[in-house]
Amino acid sequence: MTLERIGLPGVGVSHLLTTRDGERLGIVARPDGGRDIAIYDPAEPDRVALSVMLGPDEAHLVADVLHATVTLDHVAGPAQPASGLQAVRIRVPAGSAFTDRPLATPHGTEVVAVIRGVRVLPHPDPTLKLLPGDILIAIGSSAALARLHDLLAAPC
């Protein structure tokens, strides 16, 4: 697969992907976090056959679906505190060793919320059993967050 990146002033960044079979897919990453996806016509490779606009939350969900392992990404919010702590979102993958196990683990982070489908579970009880697809909002040092990420990524 080849990837071409082109800056589009005032619009965002265009990513043009061409598969081994010559099929083309374009993704424009907008500054607001949204994405425009374009599928090119195989008969006319310069003509867009179909396009889809995704809002920032939709684009994030599609990225999670395409990403086969645990995702770790920064939560938008206030500037980093002086203590070096940061907040991240970590998805529990299917097949994680922590599926159906309690949230309480010796990972050195604070899980401040769990997003389960459309529900947000703030201040989750340490006995909450994790499910595949749960998204943990965790706060901690980079090292502690990396440990939590590795724990969740470990297969059964």
VMD Tcl script that draws the C-alpha trace (Angstrom):
set ca {
  {0.00 0.00 0.00}
  {1.24 3.49 -0.76}
  {0.33 6.60 1.17}
  {0.56 10.18 -0.08}
  {0.06 13.08 2.35}
  {-0.88 16.47 1.01}
  {-1.43 19.59 3.12}
  {-4.64 21.43 2.28}
  {-4.32 24.96 3.73}
  {-7.40 25.89 5.71}
  {-8.92 22.42 5.20}
  {-6.62 19.84 6.80}
  {-4.40 17.04 5.52}
  {-5.29 14.70 2.69}
  {-4.12 11.08 2.86}
  {-4.39 9.15 -0.40}
  {-3.99 5.39 -0.05}
  {-3.49 3.06 -2.98}
  {-3.75 -0.70 -2.32}
  {-1.65 -3.40 -3.98}
  {-4.62 -4.00 -6.28}
  {-4.66 -0.34 -7.35}
  {-7.82 0.62 -5.45}
  {-7.76 4.16 -4.03}
  {-9.11 5.57 -0.78}
  {-8.78 9.17 0.35}
  {-9.07 10.50 3.87}
  {-9.07 14.20 4.69}
  {-8.22 14.89 8.33}
  {-9.93 18.16 9.29}
  {-8.63 20.39 12.13}
  {-11.87 19.80 14.10}
  {-11.06 16.07 14.32}
  {-13.58 15.07 11.67}
  {-12.67 13.00 8.65}
  {-13.91 12.90 5.08}
  {-13.53 9.50 3.44}
  {-13.52 9.17 -0.35}
  {-13.67 5.94 -2.34}
  {-12.36 6.37 -5.88}
  {-13.95 4.83 -8.97}
  {-11.84 1.82 -10.08}
  {-12.63 2.59 -13.75}
  {-11.65 6.27 -13.36}
  {-9.07 6.46 -10.54}
  {-9.24 10.28 -10.35}
  {-13.03 10.37 -9.85}
  {-14.59 9.99 -6.40}
  {-17.36 7.39 -6.54}
  {-18.49 7.75 -2.92}
  {-17.69 10.05 -0.03}
  {-18.62 9.98 3.65}
  {-18.23 12.78 6.20}
  {-17.52 11.67 9.77}
  {-17.69 13.84 12.87}
  {-14.78 13.61 15.35}
  {-16.54 11.00 17.52}
  {-17.51 8.92 14.48}
  {-13.97 9.09 13.10}
  {-12.61 7.93 16.44}
  {-15.01 4.99 16.51}
  {-14.05 3.94 12.97}
  {-10.37 4.16 13.94}
  {-11.04 1.91 16.93}
  {-12.79 -0.63 14.70}
  {-9.89 -0.64 12.22}
  {-7.29 -0.89 14.96}
  {-7.06 -4.55 15.95}
  {-5.32 -4.03 19.29}
  {-5.76 -1.86 22.35}
  {-5.98 1.83 21.49}
  {-4.40 4.43 23.71}
  {-5.08 8.05 22.94}
  {-5.03 11.30 24.78}
  {-8.21 12.82 26.12}
  {-8.78 16.41 25.08}
  {-8.86 18.67 28.06}
  {-6.90 21.16 30.12}
  {-3.14 21.51 29.80}
  {-0.97 18.88 31.45}
  {-0.63 19.45 35.19}
  {2.84 20.19 36.55}
  {2.88 16.82 38.32}
  {3.41 14.99 35.01}
  {0.06 13.21 35.12}
  {-1.96 12.78 31.98}
  {-5.38 11.45 31.02}
  {-5.83 8.82 28.30}
  {-8.51 6.56 26.84}
  {-7.68 2.86 26.65}
  {-9.98 0.37 24.92}
  {-10.27 -3.19 26.29}
  {-9.74 -5.46 23.27}
  {-11.56 -8.70 22.59}
  {-9.46 -11.51 23.98}
  {-7.89 -9.40 26.73}
  {-6.82 -11.34 29.81}
  {-8.83 -8.79 31.82}
  {-12.18 -9.52 30.14}
  {-14.72 -10.47 32.84}
  {-12.23 -9.60 35.58}
  {-12.55 -6.82 38.15}
  {-11.20 -3.40 37.31}
  {-8.98 -3.28 40.42}
  {-5.42 -4.05 39.35}
  {-2.04 -2.96 40.69}
  {-1.27 -0.69 37.73}
  {-0.59 2.62 39.49}
  {-3.25 4.62 37.64}
  {-6.65 5.96 38.58}
  {-9.51 4.87 36.34}
  {-11.93 7.79 36.59}
  {-14.58 6.51 34.18}
  {-15.52 3.59 31.98}
  {-17.40 4.13 28.73}
  {-19.51 1.07 27.94}
  {-21.40 1.51 24.69}
  {-23.37 4.74 25.10}
  {-23.18 4.67 28.91}
  {-20.54 6.50 30.92}
  {-19.79 4.95 34.30}
  {-18.05 7.70 36.31}
  {-15.93 6.74 39.32}
  {-16.29 3.00 38.65}
  {-16.27 0.59 41.56}
  {-13.05 -1.51 41.63}
  {-15.22 -4.64 41.45}
  {-16.66 -3.62 38.03}
  {-15.93 -6.44 35.58}
  {-14.41 -5.25 32.31}
  {-15.99 -6.17 28.97}
  {-14.47 -6.17 25.47}
  {-14.93 -2.72 23.95}
  {-15.03 -0.91 27.31}
  {-13.06 2.32 27.17}
  {-11.22 3.26 30.35}
  {-10.49 6.90 31.09}
  {-7.35 6.67 33.19}
  {-5.06 9.20 34.84}
  {-1.45 8.56 35.75}
  {2.16 8.95 34.77}
  {3.28 7.88 31.31}
  {4.96 4.79 32.77}
  {1.89 3.77 34.81}
  {-0.43 4.28 31.84}
  {1.89 2.18 29.67}
  {1.73 -0.61 32.29}
  {-2.08 -0.49 32.28}
  {-2.09 -0.54 28.48}
  {0.19 -3.61 28.47}
  {-1.96 -5.39 31.05}
  {-5.09 -4.88 28.98}
  {-3.34 -5.86 25.75}
  {-2.20 -9.21 27.16}
  {-4.22 -12.06 25.61}
  {-6.10 -14.66 27.67}
}
mol new
graphics top color blue
foreach p $ca { graphics top sphere $p radius 0.5 }
foreach p [lrange $ca 0 end-1] q [lrange $ca 1 end] { graphics top cylinder $p $q radius 0.2 }
display resetview
